[in-house]
Amino acid sequence: MKLRFIHTADLHLGSAVPAGAGADPRLKEQLENSIDRAVEHMIQDAAALQVDFLIIAGDLFDQENRSLKHQIFLKQQFEMLKQQNIKVYLIYGNHDPVDRRYAPSGWPDNVHVFDTEPEVKVFHKHGTPAAHLYGCSYKGKTQHNVASEFVKQPGASFHIGLLHGEEEKNGTHSYAPFLKEELEAKRFDYWALGHIHTRQFLSERISYPGNIQGRHRNETGEKGYSLVELDEDDAAVTFCPVSQVVFAALEISIEDCTGFDDLTDKVLRDISERTFTGASGLWLDITLTGKGMLSDYLEEEREALQDALNRIGEAERPFFYVYRMEDATMADLQQEELEKENHFLGDVARAAAELKQDPKQLENAWSVLYQPTGPGMYLSSGGEEETKEVLEDAERLLWQLWGKETADED
Amino acid sequence: MKIEALHIYGFGRFHDEKITVDSSFHIFQGKNETGKSTIRAFIQAVLFGFPSKKELAGRHEPKEGSRHGGSITIRLEDGAQAVVERTAGRKSAGDVLVYTGDGREHGAEWLEGLLGSLDRGMFQGIFCFGLEGLGEIQQLKGSDLNQYIYEAGMTGTKHIASIEKKLQQRLDQLYKPRGQKPEMNTLLQELHEKKKELREWEARFDMYDHLVRQKNEVEEKQAGLKQKKADLHARKEQLQRRQTLLLVYRDLQEVYHHLETLKPFEHVSLDWEEQSTAYHEQRKEAGSQEEEQALAEQQIAARSEGADLNRRIWSVRDSVYALKEKLPLYRKYSDDYNRLQQEAAQHKKRLAEKQHRLGIREETALTKAQTSMNAEEELHDLSGRAKGLQERIRLLEEQIQEHQDQLALQKKDLDTHDGHRRSEEEKQRSAEVVEKQRKENRDGRPVWQQPVLLLQLASVIFFTLGMREMISGHWLMGLIMFGAGFSAAILWILQQQFRAVNRQAAEADNDAAGHTAELDADQRLETSIREKQWEYDREANTYQAALDKKQKADEQWQELLDSMEKWTGTYYFPSPGSLLQAPSFFTAVQEWQKEKKQQEAVEQEMKTLEVYLFGIEQEAEKAAAAIGIPEDSVESTIQAAWNIVEKEEAKEKQYEQDLRDWETVRSRRHYYRKRREQAERSIQNLYHLCGVESGEEFKQAAAAKRQYNDWKTKENWLLDRMRQSLAEGETTSLWFETFETDDSDPDDAIQNMEEAEKDLEHEEDQYRNELASINQEIRTVEEGGTYEQILQQYEEKKGELQRLSRNWKTYRAAREVLNKAKSMYEKERQPEVIQNASSYFSYLTASQYERLFAPIGEETFIVEDNRGFRFTPEELSRGTAEQLYLSLRLALAESYHHNQTLPFILDDPFVNFDRERQSMVFSLLTTLSPHRQILYFTCDHIPASSSGVSSADVYSEDITVAVRGSFTRTLL
């Protein structure tokens, strides 16, 4: 007996995608609808490939934004599968726990939702039980080891676990933590995992498909679903990209660039070297690095450069759009050995280094943002990493300003 | 480090300029625009690189051809010398080459090693001192002044203050904790709004379940109402049916009444009426026909009275018909006969001609001759052979004649040659002369005679052979021989000519040559005669052979004549005369015989025609006699007889026709009378059936019957209608029974029901509206487009806020870094600066101010005078503040620890100092110069040192002497 099914997770339908702010309305709209398009694409594939069933390992919807529009959208998609006689097995995850009621008018009867207590569902093929599916939906925050409660039950050729969670790490309170060894010990044919948005394999038969569509700079590269084919002694997991829009991060060094034309060419070269199957557009996060004369002008010219690139990008196929451009360059004047210098600039370098060691000082400095009714309530915390980055930015800024002052004097 | 020399290759206005810096206190003196600042820029450029290309003015690229750049010779602290050269290169900063005293060459890294991380900006801040620095002090006030002087001891510039100001500006633009306008504050406000909107939407989502419940309730109510309406409708329909059926029932009652009254006419058939009409029609038509026929009968009888026929004609009628038929034949026969007569005459004439040509009187001899195929073939054979033989004889005779002529010719030729012979003596004499000559000319010319002789011979032989062959009939061979002879002759002639040429050349020879020629000619003549004799003999032989052949041919001719004789006998032929003419004679006999046969055939045909013609003439006479017409030519007789017969026949035909017509008319009259009578009987019969007496009564009965039928139809129609309206399980009789007991109208009941129905519909409308508004609400929530939009905007604004706050944090962090750097500086390095500055300040103010200190964290200085009073810089006089500034700048340079003591560059900073102060400053600089080189750029005058001699003649030209030779000078 053979089994073919689609494994997907983390659709996050209804997510807002703020990266498009300021972009051409056409691009912005495409980006905002990209999750819906990706899901439609997957459903069409499911019908075309005539899979046995579709597994969604949690996080169908995003947060608690109860967008009925998307619940109804998904319902329509499932109804299409129903016409093809394709079943859907799904669990809810941390972003759409069961205590928030989804699917207002009920799913069509080809959709099987796992209860909040671990349970087994039986998939019949040609009238005989073909697979046992084990799963458990979230109710609120589920932070205990759910997988350990799954008990393999005889009577079917295949055993498939649905799990929305992450590997246990010391000391962190993660969602539905599990140990890889524990999953392997269950001797299931396949573990359909969800929760981690980056596609990855824990083993040949335990994998995350990643989320279906990138939504921001941390979700880069091609996104899609896994097509799983099981037979008695083999498991083949194929990645199928369905995202129209791909987020990508570029790191471009300004070294050797004597002008912005050089830099533009360098960026375009880098872009042309990348290919993404099926993508009609790239959303780029460009980080400029290296030390060079352009650094001093970047603070003023960065936006113009970004605009120029985007004008070029509009006409490309696939198009690209630079939604973020970060300056992480080193000013031409900035010298690495400066800390030893007994000049005030040496003091500056030493001060920055010292602050990096003790970021608390800085965090105190900007505590004014986090006062009640201040902007802090809308800000996500970047942690120490952010503080370090901010310091680097600050240092660069000081150098740029110093450079400019000196130049003015000449 | 000290600068010892400058070599400018090309920099601004300077080209290949060498300047020696002789001491550690060197003055560059020159008026404005003489290049002081260019030299200053040159020193900085060589040490720290050309400014970037964006700052073109600072690069001082030479306008003329010289190479951009130059070199500086420096002496290091350890006493070593090095030349640092910087020239324009690939990088905008230029390419560096360093030549050290040990003769080695180094690159930019050597210079970097020397200067460390010191750059132009820092160098300028610490080691360059100009008028602007002091100028600021005149401008600034209050805390700005404090700040400026404070930074003079920190970076030597005012950059940090400027940077701090910019940072603060940006921070304020972004966010103020209680502000409204800064970007982040505005954004924050908008975010609050969006959040509120989102909450409202979420509340609507909570309402959704309630709406769905409400919708179900209304839908249930709607369904109940629908049922009620249906029931009511059914009942109303029942009543409406009763109403309809009642009307039908009433109509039926009336129909039954009419049918009862018309009952007696039920049995009357409406067909009878039609039949009666048909019979009347028949009677009328038959009557009129009968009368018409009677009239026609009378007319025919009248016409046929007194008809007369000629009976005599009948006997010969057939014969006249036959004659009429034969008339064209007769004409043809007589034409043919005439034609044949002419033909016969022609034949006779031709026969006579032919016979005459053959020259034979007896016709019988010709008729007897056999002209069979055998005879003809034999004759042809004979005549063919005769022809061949005759030709042969003729040819032979010709040959004989030719041979005779040839013989005569050759004989004559032979005789001529004989006549040409020379006498023997002459020949002998010639031979001797020649012999003598030969002996003289032993190596004579080549001998020509041999080939000439051969060619002559060949030509003659071939010609003769050709001739012979031609005569004997071999044309081809003859021609070939002639060809060969001809070519030989041509060759001979050519030789002859050649020889002739030679002969001309040899004309001068003695007559020995003539004798030799004569001998040759004799020899040739002899040969020719021998040849001719041989040819003559051969010709004679040939002639004899030809005569023999002729003899034989004549014998054969005689044999042929005999065969001819035999042939005429065998085939009874008259002798044809000549053997060669026999075939044409034979053909003429044949033609005669054929002509004869044709003549006989024509005569035979004429006889037959005569018989035919006679028969017809006889018949015509007979017929004419019978009819009684006068005899005429056969044709006109027949024509006349035929006309009479034709006329009689037409008459007879007319009579017969009338007779037949009369009989037909009579039988028709009879038939129509019978028909009329039959129709009258049928009419009476119909009346009887109907039980009436007259036609009028019959019509009334039929009308009554029609009425009866109409009522019957209506009855059926009504019953049908009733049946159609019946519900299941009902019968007409059941309704009849109902109506017999109660036939009241249900109108009122129906009206009541209609009213009830309207009420229900009204109620239904209400529910529908209610449902529509609920559905609308549900749809709005379900589609939630607005919600998505707000969420998107909310997230975008959040992103924007995140970005701005990141910027804010960066600026804030930069400020924090600066603060921290300052406090580090205050702790670690400022004390040394203050200490130095304090002593310079005291020196410059002649110990009026003794102490300088900086309270930690206040970013300002306090000075204390010798009386113990303390002042902030702003409280000092501007002059004193300038001295303080200068002290701090000098102290900053002094306390800048570097492996090299870098030169201090002053650009005419003390123009505005009074003389006393200038002297003090110079005195201080002079004190410093031994361990730190001082490069001083000035416009025109050098201030006197404080420790110097009298101030009066300080300005004299030999100022060098005045300051005790402590500095050197370059005049620009």
Interface residues (C-beta under 8 A of the other chain):
Chain A: G14 A16 V17 P18 A19 G20 A21 E32 N65 R66 S67 L68 K69 I72 P104 S105 M293 L333 Q335 E337 L338 K340 E341 N342 H343 F344 L345 G346 D347 V348 R350 A351 A352 E354 L355 Q361 L362 A365 W366 V368 L369 Q371 G374 P375 Y378 L379 S380 E386 V390 L391 D393 A394 E395 L397 L398 L401 W402 G403 E405 T406 A407 E409 D410
Chain B: P51 S52 K54 E55 G58 S92 G116 S117 L118 D119 R120 G121 M122 Q124 I126 M154 T155 T157 H159 I160 S162 I163 K166 L167 Y175 P177 M184 L187 L188 L191 E202 F205 Y208 D209 V212 V781 E782 E783 G784 G785 Y787 E788 L791 Q792 Y794 E795 E796 K798 G799 E800 L801 Q802 S805 R806 W808 K809 T810 Y811 R812 A813 A814 R815 E816 V817 L818 N819 K820 A821 K822 M824 Y825 E828 R829 Y896 H897
